């Protein structure tokens, strides 16, 4: 199965809600950081990708029709070249709102040491997010600079006809129009609040 949808938005841009929405629309299963935890063998594959080693993307995404969120979004250039027919959804939020969410969730989650069961995952995530995405500088000024530069680079690189710039607050209409599917009767999914993120991370630490 080739990827039909590639999400290029960084984490905390509504990616878990977007995952749920894509799956409701028939573009699933959708890969997300939450899919790494039940697949510990994927941790070493992502670490290899971060080191620039060759990756069998088809094998890694076997059974998945879409992908959003880190770690995938870090490799958006490789993925859009590998799957040129995939539609690209670029999720984003107003920068200050995004920073508030990111700093209280992902940034907190990868700071410091991890308990032994999470160490390999933590090292992989720190390599991809802290070191490679943000160059080791997790200050607000640098993180927002990188966030804005990432958004601009995606828009410069991916043709507008192939890309949807999407804020999950917009709901179903632009997403369904872009994907060519009917709007569901159910409300657009809204999940993974800051409190939910923290609770889920804390549960995995034990």
Secondary structure, DSSP 8 states (H G I E B T S, - for coil): ---SEEE-S-TTSSHHHHHHHHHHTT--SEE-HHHHHT-THHHHHHHHHHTT----HHHHTTT-SEE-STTGGGGHHHHHHHTTTSEEEEE---HHHHHHHHHHTHHHHHSS---GGGHHHHHHHIIIIIIIITTT--SHHHHHHHHHHHHHHHHHHS-GGGEEEE-GGG-HHHHHHHHT----SS-------HHHHHHHHHHHT-
